[in-house]
């Protein structure tokens, strides 16, 4: 019996990670995905930032997608990418295709009282206005993350 079992995770994404190009730069692949919604949360814009934050909000819903088959190493990469401004937590999402409930991980904004949160973040607007610059930043991040420790 092999002692090297690989844990697989699923992660609900709702911002820049909904873009395949961003995911590919970070994980060197596009995992299987499914559209999903996260009930009782709101997706905020953040003053001075191009990416969103989510926080619990009764009677609101965040649409996004679930990345399936995420390895421990890929989860580490996503943790580093999301940094300390976000906390990885388990949440229950609703898969759009099947209405099936799924317990998955997501990244929730750590500062629940952040005065810089406002309005509602829009993915289509982000793609038009900010995706190109964000891809450049993501590529640099991925290259730095893959450098050997000195």
C-alpha angles and dihedrals in degrees: 000000000000118000094205105089114167117220113221122207136189121218129195110220125190108168136035090345089069085075112089091212092060093047092048092053091051102039102024088233143053110247123212109279141191130194112249144167129224111213123215095022133104128212109222132193113234120223109248094009132095096210129072138241129213128211133171112279122169116239094009129108135206118210119210140116140271121238109212131203096028111170125219090257092049090049088053090052091050091047090053092046092051090045125189095312087080132052119212109230138167115252136170115242132183115235108227097216099050105017084232117153115234131189106221142153126261139167116253123192107260098213104069091181097047108150090204093070114101145152122344126308115231121210096200091051090048091052091053099041108028114014097093094054091040091055090054091051091046092051091052090047092051092048092050092047091053095050114109115252111263 
